[in-house]
Amino acid sequence: MPTGPRQIVTPYRPIPLTVPEGMKPNEFFNSAENLADLAHNNGLLRNPEGLLLYRKALGHSNVFDTSIIYDTSRSILDPLGRPVRRTQVPDAVKHAWNRMNGIIVEFMLERYPDPDAHLALAGEASLDATWPLTSPGVPSIRMLHNHFMVFDKAQLASAPLADPDNPNLTDGGQHSLFQAHMRKAYRAFFDRLDLAILRPCGDESRRLALTGFPQGLPSWEVAGGAAALRDVRFWREYDVILEGFLDFYRSFFGQVSTRNAPMLPDLHFPQLVAEELLFDRDFLATAKMVRDRCIGDARYANAIRWQPAFKQIIYRDDQGDLIVTISQNSIGNAITELLGVVVKREPDADAYARAEPALIEQLLEVRRRLVAADCGTGIATAHWAAG
């Protein structure tokens, strides 16, 4: 069987949602009005911390698929003032979020225990307004949420190969700015982070045999497996990975923006930046290369994401180990595409209806476990009771 990224078709039920005239769908989807509709039609659980568990109406997978969104649509009306990554949320929210994450991942691994049969992953995406400012809808997509999903590997194996030149698949490997020009500096920076539960993996050792992904991304094995997700130290180290990435990304594009820029005042690891980055020849030479191109190429400069853009995920590899990885420079790829899974959503109410009972049964069981762990209270919709 050939190795390569796969493109699968995921049916969904068309959503009877009216987008106000003059608005793009992505401008409307994270508005207060739409979030109220999302909770009313697909909401599963809420808690006082502002976290909303819901069924994905436009899902990635109909095997298992759900999300938790930090719903600040009514408490923070300015989209540019909303938290867009886990390092920006209040401690109480992050504490509740981490507990919920662990419970849902534990459920996925329990329900789908065979790594040869199912691909399980969970993670988050940066929702900073990092696209060009003239792009429609950029501010309105700022609503931090996590994804939890399971794919049937038999379906992936029978799916056609995706176009390897699809820009959504070129986040790492030879296509990545970090990987191609300053790989040693990037790895050396991560190697100095203080980690115990997360153990660095070789670049090639944790690729999925079916897709050949992830490519060119640093990764860490979770020592202790799923049990480690019950340890608060794991979530602290999960944050350390993100904090290190943010320091690297912001420091690099700070040097791109301004030659010999002073060190940023709000870094997580200022000594590490000073010692590993701001005196590194490859790091500064790459910043000069990008800066020079920005000055002479308006199209290239307009495409730069000056603020950190990333996907950070936990996934189960072919050996059954849990692996953490983070994208280097997100071009716009969906979270699944870090693992070589391209999802093509197609409206097909009948096909979705066939998968819906098993999907909802699992979502309600997840909700039951979360309620039992005091992570929130159930929401009643036309499809299910509050529980």
JONORUR-V548432 format. One record per backbone hydrogen bond with DSSP energy under -0.5 kcal/mol. CO is the residue of the C=O (numbers start at 1). NH is the residue of the N-H. E is the energy in kcal/mol with one decimal. If there is no record, write none. Layout:
co & nh & e
CO & NH & E
CO & NH & E
//
This chain:
co & nh & e
5 & 162 & -3.2
6 & 8 & -0.5
6 & 342 & -3.2
8 & 10 & -0.5
8 & 344 & -3.0
9 & 11 & -0.5
10 & 346 & -1.8
12 & 14 & -0.5
12 & 348 & -2.9
14 & 16 & -0.6
15 & 17 & -2.3
17 & 19 & -0.7
20 & 23 & -2.0
24 & 27 & -1.1
24 & 28 & -1.2
25 & 28 & -0.7
25 & 29 & -2.1
28 & 31 & -2.1
31 & 35 & -2.5
32 & 36 & -1.8
33 & 37 & -1.6
34 & 38 & -3.0
35 & 39 & -2.3
36 & 40 & -2.1
37 & 41 & -2.5
38 & 42 & -2.8
38 & 43 & -0.6
39 & 43 & -1.2
42 & 55 & -2.5
44 & 379 & -1.9
45 & 53 & -2.7
46 & 377 & -2.8
47 & 50 & -2.1
50 & 71 & -2.0
51 & 47 & -1.1
52 & 69 & -2.6
53 & 44 & -3.1
53 & 45 & -1.6
54 & 67 & -1.8
55 & 57 & -0.9
56 & 59 & -0.5
57 & 59 & -0.6
64 & 150 & -2.0
65 & 56 & -0.7
66 & 148 & -2.1
67 & 54 & -2.3
68 & 146 & -2.6
69 & 52 & -2.5
69 & 71 & -1.3
70 & 72 & -1.4
72 & 76 & -2.5
77 & 79 & -0.8
78 & 81 & -2.2
79 & 82 & -1.1
83 & 144 & -0.9
84 & 127 & -1.2
85 & 88 & -2.3
86 & 89 & -0.8
90 & 94 & -2.5
91 & 95 & -2.6
92 & 96 & -1.9
93 & 97 & -2.8
94 & 98 & -2.8
95 & 99 & -1.8
96 & 100 & -2.2
97 & 101 & -2.9
98 & 102 & -2.4
99 & 103 & -1.9
100 & 104 & -2.3
101 & 105 & -2.7
102 & 106 & -2.3
103 & 107 & -1.9
104 & 108 & -2.4
105 & 109 & -2.4
106 & 110 & -1.9
107 & 111 & -2.9
108 & 112 & -2.2
113 & 115 & -0.7
114 & 117 & -1.2
114 & 118 & -2.0
117 & 153 & -2.6
117 & 154 & -0.6
118 & 120 & -0.6
119 & 151 & -2.7
120 & 316 & -2.0
121 & 149 & -2.4
122 & 314 & -3.5
123 & 147 & -3.0
124 & 312 & -2.4
128 & 130 & -2.5
132 & 135 & -2.3
135 & 138 & -1.1
137 & 141 & -0.8
138 & 141 & -1.1
139 & 142 & -1.6
141 & 143 & -1.6
144 & 70 & -3.2
145 & 125 & -0.8
146 & 68 & -1.3
147 & 123 & -1.9
148 & 66 & -2.2
149 & 121 & -2.3
150 & 63 & -0.5
150 & 64 & -0.9
151 & 119 & -2.4
151 & 153 & -0.6
152 & 156 & -2.0
153 & 157 & -2.7
154 & 158 & -1.7
155 & 159 & -0.8
156 & 159 & -0.7
160 & 7 & -2.3
163 & 166 & -2.1
166 & 169 & -2.5
167 & 170 & -1.1
172 & 175 & -1.3
173 & 176 & -1.4
176 & 180 & -2.7
177 & 181 & -1.7
178 & 182 & -1.8
179 & 183 & -0.5
182 & 186 & -2.3
183 & 187 & -2.7
184 & 188 & -2.7
185 & 189 & -1.9
186 & 190 & -1.9
187 & 191 & -2.5
188 & 192 & -0.8
189 & 192 & -0.9
190 & 193 & -1.7
193 & 195 & -1.2
197 & 199 & -0.6
197 & 223 & -2.9
199 & 221 & -3.1
202 & 206 & -0.6
204 & 207 & -1.1
208 & 212 & -3.2
210 & 4 & -1.9
213 & 208 & -3.3
218 & 326 & -0.9
219 & 201 & -2.7
220 & 324 & -2.9
221 & 199 & -2.6
221 & 223 & -1.0
222 & 225 & -2.1
224 & 227 & -1.0
225 & 228 & -1.6
226 & 229 & -1.5
227 & 230 & -1.6
228 & 231 & -1.8
230 & 232 & -0.6
231 & 234 & -1.4
231 & 235 & -1.0
232 & 236 & -1.6
233 & 237 & -2.2
234 & 238 & -2.4
235 & 239 & -1.7
236 & 240 & -1.9
237 & 241 & -2.1
238 & 242 & -1.4
239 & 243 & -3.2
240 & 244 & -2.8
241 & 245 & -2.2
242 & 246 & -2.8
243 & 247 & -2.2
244 & 248 & -2.3
245 & 249 & -3.1
246 & 250 & -2.7
247 & 251 & -2.1
248 & 252 & -2.5
249 & 253 & -2.5
250 & 254 & -1.7
251 & 255 & -1.7
252 & 256 & -1.9
253 & 257 & -2.3
254 & 258 & -2.2
258 & 261 & -1.4
264 & 267 & -0.6
269 & 273 & -2.2
270 & 274 & -2.5
271 & 275 & -2.3
272 & 276 & -2.8
273 & 277 & -1.9
273 & 278 & -2.2
277 & 280 & -2.1
279 & 281 & -0.5
280 & 284 & -2.2
281 & 285 & -2.7
282 & 286 & -2.3
283 & 287 & -1.7
284 & 288 & -2.0
285 & 289 & -2.1
286 & 290 & -2.4
287 & 291 & -2.6
288 & 292 & -2.9
289 & 293 & -1.7
290 & 294 & -2.4
291 & 295 & -2.0
292 & 296 & -1.3
293 & 297 & -1.6
297 & 301 & -2.4
298 & 302 & -2.2
299 & 303 & -1.0
300 & 303 & -0.6
300 & 304 & -0.6
301 & 304 & -0.9
304 & 306 & -0.9
309 & 330 & -1.3
310 & 126 & -2.8
311 & 327 & -2.7
312 & 124 & -2.3
313 & 325 & -2.1
314 & 122 & -2.4
315 & 317 & -0.5
315 & 323 & -3.1
317 & 320 & -1.7
321 & 317 & -2.6
322 & 222 & -2.8
323 & 315 & -2.7
324 & 220 & -2.3
325 & 313 & -2.4
334 & 337 & -1.0
335 & 338 & -1.0
336 & 339 & -1.7
336 & 341 & -1.6
337 & 340 & -1.1
338 & 214 & -0.5
340 & 6 & -2.3
340 & 342 & -0.6
341 & 343 & -0.6
342 & 8 & -2.4
342 & 344 & -0.5
343 & 345 & -0.7
344 & 10 & -2.1
346 & 12 & -1.7
348 & 352 & -2.3
349 & 353 & -2.3
350 & 354 & -1.4
351 & 355 & -1.0
352 & 355 & -0.6
352 & 356 & -1.8
353 & 357 & -0.7
355 & 359 & -1.8
356 & 360 & -2.9
357 & 361 & -2.2
358 & 362 & -1.6
359 & 363 & -2.1
360 & 364 & -2.7
361 & 365 & -1.5
362 & 366 & -2.5
363 & 367 & -2.4
364 & 368 & -2.3
365 & 369 & -2.1
366 & 370 & -2.2
367 & 371 & -2.8
368 & 372 & -2.4
369 & 373 & -1.5
370 & 375 & -2.7
371 & 374 & -1.9
377 & 46 & -2.3
384 & 381 & -2.8
//
